[in-house]
């Protein structure tokens, strides 16, 4: 199965890695999350194996993120 991610804001990552500025825009405190999202942004379509590899490589939880995306797509 291939994922087609239209909006990275729906990824279910621990909110402890995000801060909201006075303007309301998110700021990343987690360098690994920022790198993973930057890599994912380069994909229009991604296989589950590739998605899990990108997140795992950066110490994130790919299973929880994938399950969340399946429920909300």
Biopython code that builds the backbone (N, CA, C, O; Angstrom):
import numpy as np
from Bio.PDB.StructureBuilder import StructureBuilder

atoms = [
    (1, "UNK", "N", (0.845, -1.185, 0.000)),
    (1, "UNK", "CA", (0.000, 0.000, 0.000)),
    (1, "UNK", "C", (0.886, 1.243, 0.000)),
    (1, "UNK", "O", (1.885, 1.307, 0.716)),
    (2, "UNK", "N", (0.511, 2.213, -0.802)),
    (2, "UNK", "CA", (1.250, 3.468, -0.879)),
    (2, "UNK", "C", (0.465, 4.553, -0.151)),
    (2, "UNK", "O", (-0.756, 4.635, -0.281)),
    (3, "UNK", "N", (1.169, 5.383, 0.613)),
    (3, "UNK", "CA", (0.549, 6.528, 1.269)),
    (3, "UNK", "C", (0.721, 7.750, 0.384)),
    (3, "UNK", "O", (1.782, 7.949, -0.209)),
    (4, "UNK", "N", (-0.300, 8.554, 0.294)),
    (4, "UNK", "CA", (-0.221, 9.831, -0.402)),
    (4, "UNK", "C", (-0.492, 10.895, 0.650)),
    (4, "UNK", "O", (-1.643, 11.116, 1.028)),
    (5, "UNK", "N", (0.543, 11.545, 1.120)),
    (5, "UNK", "CA", (0.434, 12.495, 2.223)),
    (5, "UNK", "C", (0.239, 13.893, 1.656)),
    (5, "UNK", "O", (1.146, 14.451, 1.039)),
    (6, "UNK", "N", (-0.937, 14.454, 1.863)),
    (6, "UNK", "CA", (-1.253, 15.779, 1.359)),
    (6, "UNK", "C", (-0.900, 16.875, 2.361)),
    (6, "UNK", "O", (-0.579, 17.997, 1.970)),
    (7, "UNK", "N", (-0.959, 16.548, 3.659)),
    (7, "UNK", "CA", (-0.796, 17.581, 4.672)),
    (7, "UNK", "C", (-0.026, 16.992, 5.848)),
    (7, "UNK", "O", (-0.539, 16.123, 6.554)),
    (8, "UNK", "N", (1.184, 17.452, 6.060)),
    (8, "UNK", "CA", (2.025, 16.901, 7.120)),
    (8, "UNK", "C", (1.571, 17.322, 8.511)),
    (8, "UNK", "O", (2.063, 16.788, 9.505)),
    (9, "UNK", "N", (0.642, 18.269, 8.601)),
    (9, "UNK", "CA", (0.152, 18.704, 9.905)),
    (9, "UNK", "C", (-0.680, 17.634, 10.583)),
    (9, "UNK", "O", (-0.913, 17.722, 11.789)),
    (10, "UNK", "N", (-1.147, 16.606, 9.839)),
    (10, "UNK", "CA", (-1.983, 15.588, 10.454)),
    (10, "UNK", "C", (-1.185, 14.443, 11.056)),
    (10, "UNK", "O", (-1.759, 13.563, 11.697)),
    (11, "UNK", "N", (0.129, 14.439, 10.861)),
    (11, "UNK", "CA", (0.941, 13.379, 11.462)),
    (11, "UNK", "C", (0.857, 13.469, 12.975)),
    (11, "UNK", "O", (0.946, 14.556, 13.544)),
    (12, "UNK", "N", (0.688, 12.348, 13.612)),
    (12, "UNK", "CA", (0.429, 12.305, 15.049)),
    (12, "UNK", "C", (1.724, 12.085, 15.827)),
    (12, "UNK", "O", (1.981, 10.981, 16.305)),
    (13, "UNK", "N", (2.531, 13.122, 15.954)),
    (13, "UNK", "CA", (3.750, 13.041, 16.730)),
    (13, "UNK", "C", (3.497, 13.607, 18.125)),
    (13, "UNK", "O", (2.570, 14.390, 18.330)),
    (14, "UNK", "N", (4.304, 13.213, 19.048)),
    (14, "UNK", "CA", (4.211, 13.716, 20.411)),
    (14, "UNK", "C", (4.270, 15.237, 20.398)),
    (14, "UNK", "O", (5.217, 15.813, 19.861)),
    (15, "UNK", "N", (3.282, 15.889, 20.977)),
    (15, "UNK", "CA", (3.231, 17.349, 20.958)),
    (15, "UNK", "C", (4.308, 17.980, 21.828)),
    (15, "UNK", "O", (4.494, 19.195, 21.780)),
    (16, "UNK", "N", (5.016, 17.193, 22.615)),
    (16, "UNK", "CA", (6.107, 17.714, 23.417)),
    (16, "UNK", "C", (7.259, 18.222, 22.568)),
    (16, "UNK", "O", (8.124, 18.942, 23.066)),
    (17, "UNK", "N", (7.281, 17.855, 21.292)),
    (17, "UNK", "CA", (8.335, 18.296, 20.385)),
    (17, "UNK", "C", (7.994, 19.602, 19.677)),
    (17, "UNK", "O", (8.803, 20.123, 18.909)),
    (18, "UNK", "N", (6.801, 20.132, 19.931)),
    (18, "UNK", "CA", (6.380, 21.339, 19.232)),
    (18, "UNK", "C", (6.085, 22.466, 20.203)),
    (18, "UNK", "O", (5.612, 22.241, 21.317)),
    (19, "UNK", "N", (6.369, 23.665, 19.768)),
    (19, "UNK", "CA", (6.012, 24.877, 20.505)),
    (19, "UNK", "C", (5.204, 25.751, 19.572)),
    (19, "UNK", "O", (5.389, 25.692, 18.357)),
    (20, "UNK", "N", (4.323, 26.551, 20.109)),
    (20, "UNK", "CA", (3.567, 27.481, 19.288)),
    (20, "UNK", "C", (4.045, 28.889, 19.604)),
    (20, "UNK", "O", (4.096, 29.301, 20.763)),
    (21, "UNK", "N", (4.390, 29.611, 18.566)),
    (21, "UNK", "CA", (4.884, 30.975, 18.751)),
    (21, "UNK", "C", (3.717, 31.930, 18.983)),
    (21, "UNK", "O", (2.558, 31.521, 18.908)),
    (22, "UNK", "N", (4.011, 33.192, 19.262)),
    (22, "UNK", "CA", (2.969, 34.203, 19.459)),
    (22, "UNK", "C", (2.136, 34.387, 18.195)),
    (22, "UNK", "O", (0.961, 34.747, 18.270)),
    (23, "UNK", "N", (2.733, 34.144, 17.053)),
    (23, "UNK", "CA", (2.005, 34.255, 15.785)),
    (23, "UNK", "C", (1.168, 33.013, 15.499)),
    (23, "UNK", "O", (0.378, 33.012, 14.555)),
    (24, "UNK", "N", (1.325, 31.968, 16.284)),
    (24, "UNK", "CA", (0.544, 30.751, 16.088)),
    (24, "UNK", "C", (1.221, 29.691, 15.252)),
    (24, "UNK", "O", (0.703, 28.580, 15.138)),
    (25, "UNK", "N", (2.357, 29.997, 14.665)),
    (25, "UNK", "CA", (3.068, 29.010, 13.858)),
    (25, "UNK", "C", (3.857, 28.063, 14.724)),
    (25, "UNK", "O", (4.403, 28.476, 15.747)),
    (26, "UNK", "N", (3.934, 26.786, 14.336)),
    (26, "UNK", "CA", (4.695, 25.828, 15.154)),
    (26, "UNK", "C", (6.204, 26.032, 15.019)),
    (26, "UNK", "O", (6.706, 26.393, 13.955)),
    (27, "UNK", "N", (6.895, 25.799, 16.096)),
    (27, "UNK", "CA", (8.359, 25.791, 16.095)),
    (27, "UNK", "C", (8.805, 24.421, 16.568)),
    (27, "UNK", "O", (8.288, 23.895, 17.553)),
    (28, "UNK", "N", (9.759, 23.850, 15.868)),
    (28, "UNK", "CA", (10.269, 22.528, 16.214)),
    (28, "UNK", "C", (11.360, 22.636, 17.263)),
    (28, "UNK", "O", (12.281, 23.442, 17.137)),
    (29, "UNK", "N", (11.246, 21.818, 18.297)),
    (29, "UNK", "CA", (12.335, 21.686, 19.260)),
    (29, "UNK", "C", (13.085, 20.395, 19.031)),
    (29, "UNK", "O", (14.156, 20.190, 19.602)),
    (30, "UNK", "N", (12.536, 19.517, 18.202)),
    (30, "UNK", "CA", (13.143, 18.218, 17.950)),
    (30, "UNK", "C", (13.831, 18.215, 16.590)),
    (30, "UNK", "O", (13.164, 18.204, 15.555)),
    (31, "UNK", "N", (15.160, 18.224, 16.587)),
    (31, "UNK", "CA", (15.868, 18.182, 15.300)),
    (31, "UNK", "C", (15.545, 16.924, 14.498)),
    (31, "UNK", "O", (15.483, 16.981, 13.270)),
    (32, "UNK", "N", (15.338, 15.791, 15.168)),
    (32, "UNK", "CA", (15.046, 14.555, 14.440)),
    (32, "UNK", "C", (13.681, 14.628, 13.757)),
    (32, "UNK", "O", (13.524, 14.128, 12.643)),
    (33, "UNK", "N", (12.693, 15.242, 14.406)),
    (33, "UNK", "CA", (11.376, 15.409, 13.799)),
    (33, "UNK", "C", (11.462, 16.327, 12.587)),
    (33, "UNK", "O", (10.850, 16.052, 11.555)),
    (34, "UNK", "N", (12.198, 17.391, 12.702)),
    (34, "UNK", "CA", (12.355, 18.331, 11.593)),
    (34, "UNK", "C", (13.029, 17.658, 10.400)),
    (34, "UNK", "O", (12.605, 17.852, 9.261)),
    (35, "UNK", "N", (14.063, 16.877, 10.648)),
    (35, "UNK", "CA", (14.761, 16.177, 9.556)),
    (35, "UNK", "C", (13.836, 15.162, 8.902)),
    (35, "UNK", "O", (13.795, 15.064, 7.675)),
    (36, "UNK", "N", (13.089, 14.400, 9.708)),
    (36, "UNK", "CA", (12.174, 13.394, 9.153)),
    (36, "UNK", "C", (11.086, 14.050, 8.311)),
    (36, "UNK", "O", (10.788, 13.570, 7.217)),
    (37, "UNK", "N", (10.489, 15.133, 8.794)),
    (37, "UNK", "CA", (9.452, 15.821, 8.027)),
    (37, "UNK", "C", (10.011, 16.423, 6.747)),
    (37, "UNK", "O", (9.335, 16.440, 5.719)),
    (38, "UNK", "N", (11.227, 16.909, 6.806)),
    (38, "UNK", "CA", (11.862, 17.453, 5.612)),
    (38, "UNK", "C", (12.062, 16.354, 4.575)),
    (38, "UNK", "O", (11.825, 16.565, 3.386)),
    (39, "UNK", "N", (12.492, 15.192, 5.023)),
    (39, "UNK", "CA", (12.663, 14.060, 4.094)),
    (39, "UNK", "C", (11.328, 13.612, 3.524)),
    (39, "UNK", "O", (11.228, 13.336, 2.328)),
    (40, "UNK", "N", (10.286, 13.534, 4.375)),
    (40, "UNK", "CA", (8.970, 13.099, 3.911)),
    (40, "UNK", "C", (8.372, 14.091, 2.922)),
    (40, "UNK", "O", (7.617, 13.703, 2.031)),
    (41, "UNK", "N", (8.702, 15.356, 3.074)),
    (41, "UNK", "CA", (8.173, 16.383, 2.184)),
    (41, "UNK", "C", (8.613, 16.145, 0.743)),
    (41, "UNK", "O", (7.943, 16.585, -0.191)),
    (42, "UNK", "N", (9.719, 15.462, 0.561)),
    (42, "UNK", "CA", (10.220, 15.168, -0.774)),
    (42, "UNK", "C", (9.458, 14.072, -1.503)),
    (42, "UNK", "O", (9.689, 13.855, -2.693)),
    (43, "UNK", "N", (8.563, 13.382, -0.825)),
    (43, "UNK", "CA", (7.794, 12.298, -1.432)),
    (43, "UNK", "C", (6.388, 12.778, -1.792)),
    (43, "UNK", "O", (5.737, 13.461, -1.000)),
    (44, "UNK", "N", (5.931, 12.422, -2.976)),
    (44, "UNK", "CA", (4.516, 12.615, -3.297)),
    (44, "UNK", "C", (3.757, 11.356, -2.870)),
    (44, "UNK", "O", (2.645, 11.439, -2.348)),
    (45, "UNK", "N", (4.367, 10.199, -3.096)),
    (45, "UNK", "CA", (3.844, 8.906, -2.652)),
    (45, "UNK", "C", (4.987, 8.169, -1.987)),
    (45, "UNK", "O", (6.143, 8.295, -2.392)),
    (46, "UNK", "N", (4.653, 7.391, -0.952)),
    (46, "UNK", "CA", (5.686, 6.661, -0.224)),
    (46, "UNK", "C", (5.117, 5.317, 0.228)),
    (46, "UNK", "O", (3.967, 5.231, 0.658)),
    (47, "UNK", "N", (5.924, 4.288, 0.126)),
    (47, "UNK", "CA", (5.479, 2.980, 0.604)),
    (47, "UNK", "C", (5.537, 2.964, 2.122)),
    (47, "UNK", "O", (6.220, 3.779, 2.743)),
    (48, "UNK", "N", (4.816, 2.029, 2.704)),
    (48, "UNK", "CA", (4.823, 1.921, 4.160)),
    (48, "UNK", "C", (6.235, 1.619, 4.663)),
    (48, "UNK", "O", (6.663, 2.161, 5.682)),
    (49, "UNK", "N", (6.944, 0.766, 3.957)),
    (49, "UNK", "CA", (8.310, 0.406, 4.377)),
    (49, "UNK", "C", (9.221, 1.629, 4.381)),
    (49, "UNK", "O", (9.999, 1.825, 5.314)),
    (50, "UNK", "N", (9.125, 2.454, 3.333)),
    (50, "UNK", "CA", (9.954, 3.663, 3.272)),
    (50, "UNK", "C", (9.562, 4.661, 4.369)),
    (50, "UNK", "O", (10.423, 5.272, 5.002)),
    (51, "UNK", "N", (8.253, 4.815, 4.583)),
    (51, "UNK", "CA", (7.739, 5.715, 5.617)),
    (51, "UNK", "C", (8.276, 5.293, 6.983)),
    (51, "UNK", "O", (8.786, 6.119, 7.739)),
    (52, "UNK", "N", (8.157, 4.004, 7.291)),
    (52, "UNK", "CA", (8.641, 3.493, 8.575)),
    (52, "UNK", "C", (10.156, 3.650, 8.698)),
    (52, "UNK", "O", (10.667, 3.950, 9.777)),
    (53, "UNK", "N", (10.868, 3.447, 7.598)),
    (53, "UNK", "CA", (12.323, 3.583, 7.627)),
    (53, "UNK", "C", (12.738, 5.022, 7.945)),
    (53, "UNK", "O", (13.632, 5.249, 8.760)),
    (54, "UNK", "N", (12.085, 5.992, 7.296)),
    (54, "UNK", "CA", (12.416, 7.400, 7.531)),
    (54, "UNK", "C", (12.182, 7.760, 9.000)),
    (54, "UNK", "O", (13.047, 8.361, 9.638)),
    (55, "UNK", "N", (11.019, 7.395, 9.533)),
    (55, "UNK", "CA", (10.713, 7.752, 10.913)),
    (55, "UNK", "C", (11.599, 7.003, 11.907)),
    (55, "UNK", "O", (12.094, 7.593, 12.868)),
    (56, "UNK", "N", (11.797, 5.716, 11.679)),
    (56, "UNK", "CA", (12.630, 4.919, 12.589)),
    (56, "UNK", "C", (14.069, 5.423, 12.617)),
    (56, "UNK", "O", (14.709, 5.466, 13.667)),
    (57, "UNK", "N", (14.557, 5.800, 11.452)),
    (57, "UNK", "CA", (15.937, 6.283, 11.343)),
    (57, "UNK", "C", (16.176, 7.504, 12.232)),
    (57, "UNK", "O", (17.303, 7.768, 12.648)),
    (58, "UNK", "N", (15.107, 8.241, 12.515)),
    (58, "UNK", "CA", (15.215, 9.455, 13.315)),
    (58, "UNK", "C", (14.628, 9.294, 14.714)),
    (58, "UNK", "O", (14.342, 10.280, 15.393)),
    (59, "UNK", "N", (14.448, 8.032, 15.143)),
    (59, "UNK", "CA", (14.005, 7.754, 16.510)),
    (59, "UNK", "C", (12.541, 8.067, 16.773)),
    (59, "UNK", "O", (12.154, 8.272, 17.923)),
    (60, "UNK", "N", (11.713, 8.108, 15.722)),
    (60, "UNK", "CA", (10.290, 8.397, 15.879)),
    (60, "UNK", "C", (9.486, 7.100, 15.810)),
    (60, "UNK", "O", (10.034, 6.056, 15.457)),
    (61, "UNK", "N", (8.208, 7.152, 16.140)),
    (61, "UNK", "CA", (7.358, 5.963, 16.192)),
    (61, "UNK", "C", (6.557, 5.820, 14.898)),
    (61, "UNK", "O", (5.496, 6.431, 14.767)),
    (62, "UNK", "N", (7.042, 5.026, 13.938)),
    (62, "UNK", "CA", (6.353, 4.924, 12.650)),
    (62, "UNK", "C", (5.012, 4.200, 12.723)),
    (62, "UNK", "O", (4.095, 4.529, 11.971)),
    (63, "UNK", "N", (4.885, 3.231, 13.606)),
    (63, "UNK", "CA", (3.633, 2.480, 13.693)),
    (63, "UNK", "C", (2.476, 3.378, 14.119)),
    (63, "UNK", "O", (1.397, 3.325, 13.528)),
    (64, "UNK", "N", (2.696, 4.192, 15.132)),
    (64, "UNK", "CA", (1.646, 5.097, 15.614)),
    (64, "UNK", "C", (1.290, 6.128, 14.546)),
    (64, "UNK", "O", (0.113, 6.427, 14.348)),
    (65, "UNK", "N", (2.274, 6.665, 13.866)),
    (65, "UNK", "CA", (2.019, 7.661, 12.815)),
    (65, "UNK", "C", (1.253, 7.032, 11.659)),
    (65, "UNK", "O", (0.324, 7.641, 11.128)),
    (66, "UNK", "N", (1.632, 5.820, 11.265)),
    (66, "UNK", "CA", (0.959, 5.146, 10.148)),
    (66, "UNK", "C", (-0.485, 4.830, 10.503)),
    (66, "UNK", "O", (-1.385, 5.058, 9.695)),
    (67, "UNK", "N", (-0.716, 4.307, 11.705)),
    (67, "UNK", "CA", (-2.085, 4.006, 12.139)),
    (67, "UNK", "C", (-2.936, 5.273, 12.161)),
    (67, "UNK", "O", (-4.097, 5.244, 11.751)),
    (68, "UNK", "N", (-2.380, 6.366, 12.627)),
    (68, "UNK", "CA", (-3.098, 7.637, 12.666)),
    (68, "UNK", "C", (-3.464, 8.074, 11.250)),
    (68, "UNK", "O", (-4.594, 8.498, 11.008)),
    (69, "UNK", "N", (-2.525, 7.976, 10.315)),
    (69, "UNK", "CA", (-2.792, 8.376, 8.928)),
    (69, "UNK", "C", (-3.858, 7.500, 8.288)),
    (69, "UNK", "O", (-4.694, 7.997, 7.534)),
    (70, "UNK", "N", (-3.839, 6.197, 8.579)),
    (70, "UNK", "CA", (-4.863, 5.302, 8.028)),
    (70, "UNK", "C", (-6.257, 5.693, 8.530)),
    (70, "UNK", "O", (-7.220, 5.694, 7.764)),
    (71, "UNK", "N", (-6.357, 6.023, 9.812)),
    (71, "UNK", "CA", (-7.651, 6.398, 10.396)),
    (71, "UNK", "C", (-8.172, 7.713, 9.842)),
    (71, "UNK", "O", (-9.384, 7.894, 9.729)),
    (72, "UNK", "N", (-7.282, 8.635, 9.494)),
    (72, "UNK", "CA", (-7.690, 9.981, 9.115)),
    (72, "UNK", "C", (-7.527, 10.283, 7.629)),
    (72, "UNK", "O", (-7.495, 11.447, 7.230)),
    (73, "UNK", "N", (-7.423, 9.239, 6.813)),
    (73, "UNK", "CA", (-7.323, 9.506, 5.374)),
    (73, "UNK", "C", (-8.500, 8.958, 4.636)),
    (73, "UNK", "O", (-8.580, 9.092, 3.415)),
]
sb = StructureBuilder()
sb.init_structure("model")
sb.init_model(0)
sb.init_chain("A")
sb.init_seg("    ")
for serial, (resi, resn, name, xyz) in enumerate(atoms, 1):
    if name == "N":
        sb.init_residue(resn, " ", resi, " ")
    sb.init_atom(name, np.array(xyz, "f"), 0.0, 1.0, " ", f" {name:<3s}", serial, name[0])
structure = sb.get_structure()
